[in-house]
Amino acid sequence: MYRYFLAAVFIVLAITPLAAEEKKGYFDFNKDRFLAGSTMVQDTEGVDDLFMAGETVRSQKNITGSAHLAGRKIVSTGDVGGDAYLAGMDVSLDGKVSGDVTVSGYSIQVGEVAGDLRMSGSKLVISGPVSGYALIAGEEVRLEAAIKGDVSLSARKVSFADGAKIDGKLTVYEEKTGEIEIPSQVIPAERVDRRDISEWSEVTKGLKVWDWRVALLQFLIGVIVIAGIAALIAAIAPQKLADLRRGILERPFRTLWFGILAESAVVGSTIILMMTVIGLLLAPATVFITLIFAFAGYIVAAYAFGVALLMAAGKQEPNSIGSRAIAAGGGALAAGLIAMIPFIGWLFVLSLALTGVGSIVIWLFRPKFFASAEATG
């Protein structure tokens, strides 16, 4: 039965690139535009505020309001009439922003900013002029244009192009005072304040430099948490956990379908409740239920995935708390690694969680159609 589950996994991995291209959604309301999907392109004129989320996000037209963009790769070439808020892995903001810019990611390039600039990441490039102040935290920072306001900077390496200039005061936070060389043509030495790096956290609360070691630690902690919760469930209800796992391995597509139906029903009920005045009070409860179901489903499905991998390697079904914890940890680790694959990773994790939700729903409610089918089969 584990072979069917692994086959389903491979089919999901094979078809999700196509699904990623086709599964898109948008919603327009009072000149504001909302887009979500895998590869999203904003090429509509007359948009005020823009909200976009996806694997690859591209904003190609000017907007009159603010931009709220999130994705693995973000490219914004149109002008922004208000503020811009961006978060992603690879971020390129080429159009002019009339307001403030707040951006976080790994590799970031920012053009002209008429307001203030707040950016944090690993590799940062300021290629356009900044009219306000700049708050910058990164590993490698390159300044290629003028900044009129004050600058607070924390970085391991800083480089300056010919057009780089700071008109205000520069405060540099360093591990060793004087280790960052600042040319006099960028800013005179008397307007440079060098401080110890320990003072940076007091000035920039919540603005942190991306660190792969921290990211790796958080990833491993997540795997350990999944394994620990699965071990706890195995200790309290080992037979129930085994039944859920067998249901997933024997009929992965059935459980995935029921998971989609269950989550859709809860989300749909939330929308309906929000249309009524009294229902607004209950809407947070349905959102909470949705998240709890998704988390529980992910734990169960990650455990089933781990068991399938172990059995595919010739191992026996886990029959102890320790072996079940190992299976859950292995499944969570493998799922986490797959999640890093561009385009298909997040869809695979979503499918995994929905499959787990489906197994829980089937176990709780035992749909009559499948109950009778199992009795006759």
C-alpha positions in Angstrom: 0.0 0.0 0.0 2.9 2.4 0.6 3.8 2.1 -3.1 0.4 3.7 -4.0 1.2 6.6 -1.6 4.6 7.1 -3.1 3.2 6.9 -6.6 0.7 9.6 -5.6 3.5 11.8 -4.3 5.4 11.5 -7.5 2.3 12.3 -9.5 1.7 15.4 -7.4 5.3 16.5 -8.0 4.9 15.9 -11.7 1.6 17.7 -12.3 2.1 20.7 -9.9 4.2 22.7 -12.4 1.2 22.7 -14.7 -1.1 23.5 -11.9 1.2 26.3 -10.8 0.8 27.9 -14.2 -3.0 27.5 -14.3 -4.0 28.1 -10.7 -4.5 31.8 -10.4 -6.9 34.1 -8.7 -7.7 37.8 -8.7 -10.2 40.1 -7.3 -10.8 43.8 -8.0 -12.6 46.1 -5.6 -12.9 49.9 -5.8 -9.8 50.1 -8.0 -7.8 47.9 -5.6 -6.4 44.7 -7.1 -5.8 41.4 -5.3 -3.8 38.6 -7.1 -2.6 35.3 -5.8 -1.1 32.2 -7.6 2.1 30.7 -8.7 3.3 33.1 -11.4 1.4 36.4 -11.2 1.7 39.4 -13.5 0.1 42.8 -12.9 -0.3 44.5 -16.3 -3.6 46.4 -15.7 -3.8 50.2 -15.9 -5.7 52.3 -13.3 -5.0 50.2 -10.2 -4.9 52.0 -6.9 -3.6 49.7 -4.1 -2.0 46.4 -5.2 -1.9 43.2 -3.3 0.0 40.3 -4.8 1.3 36.9 -3.5 2.8 34.0 -5.3 5.9 32.1 -6.3 6.9 34.7 -8.9 5.3 38.1 -8.7 5.7 40.8 -11.4 4.2 44.3 -11.3 4.7 45.9 -14.7 2.3 48.9 -14.6 2.1 52.1 -12.6 -0.2 52.2 -9.6 -1.6 55.2 -7.8 -1.7 53.7 -4.3 0.5 51.4 -2.2 2.0 48.0 -3.2 2.0 44.9 -1.0 4.0 42.2 -2.7 5.1 38.8 -1.3 6.7 35.9 -3.1 9.9 34.0 -3.8 10.8 36.3 -6.7 9.5 39.8 -6.9 10.0 42.2 -9.8 8.3 45.6 -9.8 9.0 47.8 -12.8 6.0 50.1 -12.5 5.9 53.3 -10.4 4.2 53.2 -7.0 2.2 56.3 -6.0 2.2 55.4 -2.3 4.2 53.2 0.0 5.7 49.8 -1.0 5.9 46.7 1.3 7.8 43.7 -0.2 9.0 40.4 1.2 10.6 37.6 -0.8 13.8 35.7 -1.6 14.8 37.7 -4.7 13.4 41.2 -4.8 13.9 43.9 -7.5 12.1 47.2 -7.1 13.0 49.2 -10.3 10.1 51.7 -10.5 9.9 54.9 -8.6 8.2 54.8 -5.2 6.6 58.1 -4.2 6.2 57.0 -0.5 8.2 54.9 1.9 9.7 51.5 1.1 9.8 48.6 3.6 11.5 45.5 2.1 12.9 42.2 3.4 14.5 39.3 1.7 17.7 37.6 0.6 18.8 39.5 -2.5 17.3 42.9 -2.8 17.7 45.8 -5.3 15.9 49.1 -4.8 15.6 52.0 -7.2 14.4 55.5 -6.6 12.5 56.2 -3.3 10.9 59.6 -2.6 10.3 58.7 1.0 12.1 56.7 3.6 13.8 53.3 3.0 13.8 50.4 5.4 15.5 47.2 4.1 16.9 44.0 5.6 18.4 40.9 4.0 21.7 39.4 2.9 22.7 41.1 -0.4 21.4 44.6 -0.7 21.8 47.2 -3.5 20.5 50.7 -3.4 20.6 51.8 -7.1 18.4 54.8 -7.0 18.3 58.0 -5.0 16.5 58.1 -1.6 15.0 61.4 -0.5 14.3 60.4 3.1 16.3 58.4 5.7 17.6 54.9 5.2 17.6 52.1 7.8 19.7 49.2 6.4 20.7 45.8 7.8 22.5 43.3 5.6 25.5 41.1 5.1 26.7 42.7 1.8 25.5 46.3 1.1 26.2 48.3 -2.0 25.3 52.0 -2.3 25.1 53.4 -5.9 23.1 56.6 -5.5 22.6 59.5 -3.1 20.7 59.4 0.1 19.5 62.8 1.3 18.5 61.9 4.9 20.3 60.1 7.8 21.5 56.5 7.4 21.7 53.8 10.0 23.7 50.9 8.7 24.6 47.4 9.9 26.6 45.2 7.5 29.6 42.9 7.3 30.7 44.3 3.9 29.9 47.7 2.3 30.9 49.0 -1.2 30.2 52.4 -2.8 29.8 53.2 -6.5 30.9 56.6 -8.0 27.4 58.1 -7.6 27.1 57.1 -3.9 26.6 60.0 -1.5 25.1 60.6 1.9 23.8 64.1 2.7 22.8 63.4 6.3 24.5 61.7 9.2 25.8 58.1 8.9 25.7 55.8 11.9 27.6 52.6 11.3 27.3 49.6 13.6 30.4 47.4 13.5 31.8 44.4 15.2 35.2 46.1 15.2 35.3 49.9 15.1 36.7 51.3 11.9 36.6 48.0 9.9 34.2 49.4 7.3 36.0 51.8 5.0 33.9 54.9 4.0 35.3 57.2 1.3 35.3 60.9 2.1 33.5 61.7 -1.2 30.5 59.7 0.0 30.4 61.5 3.4 32.9 63.5 5.4 34.4 61.7 8.4 33.0 64.3 10.9 29.4 63.2 9.9 30.1 59.5 10.5 29.3 57.9 13.9 30.7 54.5 14.5 29.1 52.3 17.2 29.4 48.8 18.5 27.1 46.2 16.8 25.5 45.4 20.2 23.7 48.8 20.0 22.0 47.9 16.8 19.2 45.8 18.4 18.2 48.7 20.5 17.8 51.0 17.5 16.2 48.5 15.0 13.7 46.3 16.9 12.6 43.4 14.6 14.9 44.3 11.7 17.4 41.4 11.5 20.0 40.3 9.1 19.1 37.0 7.3 21.3 34.2 8.6 21.3 30.8 7.0 22.3 29.2 10.3 19.3 30.6 12.0 17.1 29.5 9.1 18.6 26.0 9.3 18.0 25.9 13.1 14.4 26.9 12.7 13.9 24.3 10.0 15.3 21.5 12.3 13.3 22.7 15.3 10.2 22.4 13.1 11.1 18.8 12.2 11.7 18.0 15.9 8.3 19.5 16.9 6.5 17.5 14.2 8.3 14.3 15.4 7.6 15.1 19.0 3.8 15.7 18.5 3.5 12.5 16.4 5.3 10.5 19.2 2.9 12.0 21.7 -0.1 10.9 19.6 1.5 7.5 19.2 1.8 7.2 23.0 -1.8 8.2 23.6 -3.6 6.6 20.7 -1.2 4.3 18.8 -4.0 2.4 17.0 -5.8 5.5 15.8 -2.6 6.9 14.4 -1.9 3.7 12.6 -5.5 3.7 11.2 -5.0 7.2 9.9 -1.7 6.3 8.4 -3.1 3.2 6.7 -6.0 5.2 5.3 -3.6 7.6 3.7 -1.3 5.0 2.2 -4.1 2.8 0.9 -6.2 5.6 -0.7 -4.1 8.8 -1.0 -6.2 10.5 -3.6 -9.4 9.8 -1.7 -8.1 11.3 1.5 -6.7 14.3 -0.5 -10.2 14.9 -2.0 -11.9 14.7 1.3 -9.3 17.1 2.7 -10.0 19.6 0.0 -13.8 19.3 0.6 -13.4 19.7 4.4 -11.1 22.8 4.2 -13.3 24.3 1.5 -16.4 23.8 3.6 -14.8 25.5 6.6 -13.4 28.4 4.5 -16.7 28.8 2.8 -18.5 28.9 6.1 -16.2 31.7 7.2 -17.0 33.8 4.2 -20.8 33.3 4.8 -20.5 34.1 8.5 -18.6 37.3 7.6 -21.6 38.4 5.5 -23.8 38.6 8.6 -23.3 40.9 11.6 -23.7 38.2 14.2 -21.5 35.8 12.2 -18.6 38.2 12.4 -18.2 37.2 16.0 -17.9 33.5 15.0 -15.6 34.0 12.0 -12.4 34.0 14.0 -13.4 30.6 15.5 -13.8 29.1 12.0 -10.4 30.5 10.9 -8.8 28.9 14.1 -10.5 25.6 13.3 -9.1 25.7 9.7 -5.6 26.3 11.0 -5.8 23.6 13.6 -7.1 21.1 11.1 -4.4 21.9 8.6 -1.7 21.6 11.3 -3.0 18.3 12.5 -3.4 17.0 9.0 0.2 17.9 8.2 1.4 16.0 11.2 -0.5 12.9 10.3 0.4 13.1 6.6 4.1 13.7 7.4 4.1 10.6 9.6 2.4 8.6 6.8 5.0 10.0 4.3 7.8 8.9 6.6 6.4 5.4 7.0 6.0 5.1 3.3 9.7 6.1 2.8 10.8 3.6 5.4 8.8 0.8 4.0 10.0 1.6 0.5 13.5 1.2 1.9 12.6 -2.3 3.1 11.9 -1.5 6.7 9.0 -2.9 8.8 6.0 -0.8 9.9 6.8 1.2 13.1 5.6 -0.6 16.2 6.9 1.6 19.0 6.8 5.2 20.1 10.4 5.7 19.1 10.1 4.3 15.6 6.9 6.3 15.0 8.7 9.5 16.1 11.6 8.6 13.7 9.1 8.0 10.9 7.4 11.4 11.5 10.7 13.2 11.7 11.9 11.6 8.5 8.7 12.5 6.7 8.8 16.1 8.0 12.4 16.4 6.9 11.7 15.0 3.5 8.6 17.2 3.1 10.6 20.2 4.2 13.3 19.6 1.6 10.7 19.1 -1.1 9.1 22.4 0.0 12.3 24.2 -1.0 11.9 23.2 -4.7 10.7 26.2 -6.7 7.1 26.2 -8.1 6.1 22.7 -6.8 7.4 22.7 -3.2 4.6 24.7 -1.5 1.9 22.9 -3.6 3.3 19.6 -2.4 3.2 20.7 1.3 -0.4 22.0 0.8 -1.4 18.6 -0.8 0.3 16.8 2.1 -1.6 18.8 4.7 -4.9 18.4 2.9 -4.3 14.6 2.6 -3.9 14.5 6.4 -7.0 16.5 6.9 -8.9 14.2 4.7 -7.8 11.1 6.7 -9.0 12.8 9.9 -12.4 13.7 8.4 -12.9 10.2 7.1 -12.0 8.7 10.5 -14.3 11.2 12.3 -17.4 11.0 10.1 -17.0 7.8 8.2 -18.8 8.8 5.0 -21.5 6.2 4.2 -20.4 5.7 0.6 -16.9 4.6 1.5 -18.1 2.7 4.6 -20.4 0.6 2.5 -17.7 0.2 -0.2 -15.3 -1.1 2.4 -17.8 -3.5 3.8 -18.6 -5.0 0.4 -15.0 -4.9 -0.7 
